[in-house]
Amino acid sequence: MTSAPEVGSADIHWHDHDVTSKGVHERRFDLSRQGRVVPALLWTPEEPVPPVPLVLVGHGAAQTKAEQYVVALARILVRHHGMAACAIDGPVHGDRRHDGAADGAQMFLEFGQRWADDATLTDEMVADWRAVLGTVQALPEVGRGPVGYWGLSMGTIFGLPLVAAEPRIQVAVLGLMGIAGPTRARIAADAATVSVPVLFLVQWDDDLFSRDKAFALFDSLATSDKRLHANPGAHSAVPAPEFVDSARFLASHLCSVDSR
């Protein structure tokens, strides 16, 4: 676990994608840091009053930063709770791909290979997130307000180490993951240092990460403020109300008044 933000030098490039709908301003940008390009989407209130609480949203494997549930969650955070939200593409996903392929099965396979073979993958993703966080908080319409994290499955594989490393993150929603996979030792070690409030989601019939391994990860979280929501169904069958509830959980810790 590192003790201070490591943003480093980074350059931001805004794309033409600039849309405002029902009070939510959506923009796309690329952040360049140390030869890496980090593609991102940012959602902010149409009329922000900074500093605005910010939630970083990590997507799952075989998906992208523009996945339907990511966008829906971001819009809930902005419209109903007055927060900002930011999502980035994971490795070999979305706009990080040079071939433009969007086949979920291909991205899933390639991610599994990278996860197993690239020992630097987790640290690079944590550094990407921290650079994006620093850049977004430097925007006048966002500012340096409180920060939360939301990410399930692959969003937890990289998000849990980020929460462990980043002192600006004050609350997290994690889950659909256990002490498993090529980085299981890293996941367990980082879980033992997490001290912020955590909402942890489990699918009872998860076909990728068994509930026993998920429960083991939940037990390993060092925080005394943690709660677990378990629902029937497979890995991808998270009920829609959980997204609303998890947004409310984040708002209860990040906003002075929890707008409902």
C-alpha positions in Angstrom: 0.0 0.0 0.0 1.4 3.4 -1.0 0.9 6.4 1.3 0.5 9.3 -1.1 -1.1 10.0 -4.5 1.2 9.2 -7.5 -0.3 11.3 -10.3 2.8 12.2 -12.2 2.7 14.2 -15.4 -0.4 13.7 -17.5 -2.0 15.4 -20.5 -5.8 15.5 -21.1 -7.4 15.5 -24.5 -11.1 16.2 -24.7 -13.1 14.5 -27.5 -16.0 16.1 -29.4 -18.4 13.9 -27.4 -20.1 16.5 -25.2 -23.7 15.8 -24.4 -26.1 17.2 -21.8 -29.3 15.4 -21.0 -31.8 15.7 -18.1 -29.3 17.6 -16.0 -26.3 15.3 -16.7 -23.3 16.5 -18.7 -21.3 13.6 -20.3 -17.9 14.1 -21.8 -15.2 11.8 -23.1 -11.5 12.3 -22.7 -8.1 10.6 -23.0 -5.4 11.0 -20.4 -1.9 10.4 -21.5 0.6 9.4 -18.8 4.1 7.9 -19.2 3.3 6.6 -22.7 -0.1 5.1 -21.8 -3.4 6.5 -23.0 -6.3 6.1 -20.5 -9.7 6.5 -22.2 -12.4 7.9 -19.9 -15.9 9.1 -19.6 -16.9 11.9 -17.1 -20.4 12.7 -15.9 -21.1 15.9 -14.0 -24.1 17.9 -12.9 -25.3 20.4 -15.6 -25.0 23.2 -13.0 -22.4 21.9 -10.5 -21.6 23.6 -7.2 -18.0 22.5 -6.5 -16.5 20.8 -4.8 -18.6 17.9 -6.1 -18.4 14.4 -4.6 -16.8 12.0 -7.2 -17.3 8.3 -7.7 -14.9 6.3 -9.8 -16.7 3.4 -11.6 -14.9 0.3 -12.7 -16.5 -2.0 -15.3 -16.4 -5.8 -15.5 -14.4 -8.0 -17.9 -15.7 -8.2 -21.5 -17.4 -4.8 -21.0 -16.4 -1.1 -21.4 -16.6 2.3 -19.7 -19.7 3.0 -21.8 -21.5 -0.2 -20.8 -25.3 0.4 -20.2 -25.2 -0.3 -16.5 -22.1 2.0 -16.0 -23.9 4.9 -17.8 -27.1 4.2 -15.9 -25.3 4.1 -12.5 -23.4 7.3 -13.4 -26.6 9.1 -14.3 -28.2 8.0 -11.0 -25.2 9.3 -9.1 -25.4 12.7 -10.9 -29.2 13.2 -11.2 -30.3 11.8 -7.8 -27.3 12.6 -5.6 -25.6 15.6 -7.2 -22.3 13.8 -7.5 -19.9 13.4 -10.5 -18.8 10.0 -11.9 -15.9 8.9 -14.0 -15.2 5.5 -15.7 -12.1 4.3 -17.6 -11.6 1.3 -19.9 -9.8 -1.6 -18.4 -6.9 -3.3 -20.1 -7.6 -4.8 -23.5 -11.1 -3.3 -23.3 -12.9 -0.5 -25.1 -10.9 2.3 -26.5 -7.6 0.8 -25.2 -7.9 -1.7 -28.1 -6.1 -0.8 -31.2 -8.1 -3.2 -33.4 -11.5 -1.6 -32.4 -12.9 -5.0 -31.6 -15.8 -5.1 -29.2 -16.5 -8.8 -29.0 -17.0 -9.6 -25.3 -15.7 -13.2 -25.5 -12.5 -12.0 -27.1 -12.0 -9.3 -24.5 -12.7 -11.7 -21.7 -10.1 -14.2 -23.1 -7.5 -11.6 -23.6 -8.0 -10.1 -20.2 -7.6 -13.6 -18.6 -4.3 -14.0 -20.4 -3.0 -10.6 -19.3 -4.2 -11.1 -15.7 -2.2 -14.3 -15.6 0.9 -13.2 -17.5 1.5 -9.5 -16.7 2.7 -9.0 -13.1 2.6 -5.2 -13.6 -1.1 -5.1 -14.6 -2.6 -4.3 -11.2 -0.1 -1.6 -10.4 -0.5 0.0 -13.8 -4.3 0.1 -13.5 -4.0 1.6 -10.0 -1.7 4.3 -11.3 -4.1 5.0 -14.2 -7.0 5.5 -11.8 -4.9 7.7 -9.5 -3.8 9.9 -12.4 -7.4 10.2 -13.7 -8.6 11.1 -10.2 -6.0 13.8 -9.8 -6.9 15.2 -13.2 -10.7 15.2 -12.7 -10.4 16.8 -9.3 -8.3 19.6 -10.8 -11.3 20.5 -13.1 -13.1 23.7 -11.7 -16.5 22.1 -12.1 -15.5 19.1 -9.9 -12.9 20.3 -7.4 -11.4 18.3 -4.5 -14.5 16.9 -2.9 -14.9 13.5 -1.2 -14.3 10.4 -3.4 -15.8 6.9 -3.6 -15.3 3.9 -5.7 -17.8 1.4 -7.3 -16.6 -1.7 -9.2 -17.7 -5.3 -9.4 -15.9 -8.4 -10.8 -12.9 -7.0 -12.8 -13.9 -3.7 -11.2 -13.0 -5.3 -7.8 -9.8 -7.0 -9.2 -8.4 -3.6 -9.8 -10.6 -1.5 -7.6 -9.8 -3.2 -4.3 -6.0 -2.5 -4.7 -6.9 1.1 -5.7 -9.0 1.6 -2.5 -6.2 0.1 -0.5 -3.6 2.5 -2.1 -5.6 5.7 -2.4 -6.2 7.8 0.7 -8.6 10.1 -1.1 -11.1 7.3 -1.4 -13.5 7.3 1.5 -16.0 4.6 0.7 -16.4 1.7 -1.8 -18.8 -0.7 -3.4 -17.1 -4.0 -4.3 -18.1 -7.6 -5.0 -18.6 -10.4 -7.6 -15.1 -11.4 -6.7 -13.3 -13.6 -4.2 -9.8 -14.5 -3.1 -9.1 -16.2 -6.4 -7.3 -15.9 -9.7 -3.7 -15.1 -10.6 -3.5 -12.1 -8.1 -5.2 -13.8 -5.2 -2.3 -13.2 -2.9 -2.3 -9.5 -3.8 -6.1 -9.3 -3.3 -5.9 -10.9 0.1 -3.1 -8.6 1.2 -4.8 -5.4 0.0 -8.1 -6.5 1.6 -6.3 -6.6 5.0 -5.5 -2.9 4.7 -8.9 -1.6 3.6 -10.4 0.6 6.4 -13.1 2.6 4.6 -16.8 1.6 4.7 -17.6 -1.1 2.1 -20.8 -2.5 0.6 -20.0 -6.0 -0.9 -22.2 -7.7 -3.4 -22.4 -11.4 -3.9 -24.4 -13.5 -6.4 -25.4 -16.7 -4.6 -25.0 -18.9 -7.8 -22.0 -17.1 -9.2 -20.5 -19.1 -12.1 -17.2 -17.3 -12.1 -16.3 -16.8 -8.4 -17.9 -19.0 -5.9 -19.8 -17.5 -3.0 -17.4 -19.3 -0.6 -14.4 -17.4 -2.1 -16.4 -14.2 -2.1 -17.3 -14.6 1.6 -13.6 -15.2 2.3 -12.8 -11.9 0.6 -15.5 -10.1 2.6 -14.1 -11.6 5.8 -10.6 -10.4 4.9 -11.6 -6.7 4.6 -10.1 -5.0 7.6 -12.8 -2.3 7.9 -15.3 -2.7 10.8 -17.9 -0.8 8.7 -18.8 -3.4 6.0 -22.1 -5.0 4.9 -22.9 -7.7 2.5 -25.8 -8.0 0.0 -26.3 -11.5 -1.4 -28.8 -12.2 -4.2 -29.8 -15.4 -6.1 -28.6 -15.8 -9.6 -25.5 -16.1 -11.8 -22.5 -13.7 -11.9 -24.1 -11.3 -14.3 -27.6 -11.3 -12.7 -27.2 -8.5 -10.2 -30.7 -7.1 -9.6 -31.4 -3.6 -10.7 -32.3 -2.4 -7.2 -28.7 -3.1 -6.1 -27.5 -0.3 -8.4 -29.9 2.1 -6.8 -29.1 1.0 -3.3 -25.3 1.1 -3.9 -25.6 4.6 -5.2 -27.5 5.6 -2.1 -24.9 3.9 0.1 -22.1 6.0 -1.6 -24.2 9.1 -1.3 -24.8 8.5 2.4 -21.0 8.7 3.0 -20.0 11.3 0.4 -22.9 13.9 0.5 -23.8 16.2 3.3 -27.4 15.4 2.5 -28.4 12.1 1.0 -30.7 13.1 -1.8 -33.3 10.4 -2.4 
